[in-house]
Amino acid sequence: MLYDGKVKLKGIVMKNINKVGIVAGLVALGITGSASAQQPNTAYPDAIVYDNYKIVSKKIPHTEQVCETTKVPIYGEDKMDTDGAILGGIIGGVIGNQIGKGTGKQAATGVGALIGAIQGGKGDKKIVGYQNVQQCYNNTTYTHKTENVYKNSTVEFEFEGKIYRLNFKK
């Protein structure tokens, strides 16, 4: 039955749930929801609309570049180790002499002595000084932000002694 262009909930006989859904939809269209938890409907006093909210948490990243000055060691070699070069040359020559055969024996001895002298004469690596170096990296921190966000609305009404609740989005 129509009454002043609006559906009157009381007195309408409906037998299936689809019709109840249509009535609920019409009720919902006649209601303007607000941020309040419960909004009475002046056009349909038996219907109430609830706005439902959910809490949403967001992580917001903040990145900044951080620079630090650090001391870095500078490595160098000691001067040539003469004793080590002589000993290395002798050992290298002996090994080369044992590897070589025939006329290649002299060449293998010479090459072994040369390699032994180079390796034995190397100085140890040591720290000869320090250098200031600026090193930078990105540092990310997070801020947590929570807010209430509209989820949906629920219209609640009574029809033929039963209470119906239907969810919808505005």
Protein Blocks (a to p, Z undefined) as FASTA:
>chain_A
ZZehiacfbhpacfbfklmmmmmmmmmmmpccdfbfbdcdfklmmbccdddddddddddd
ddddddddddddddddddddfklmmmmmmmmmmmmmmmpgcjllmmmmmmmmmmmmmmmm
pccdddfbdcdddddddddddddddddddfbdcddddeehiacdddddZZ
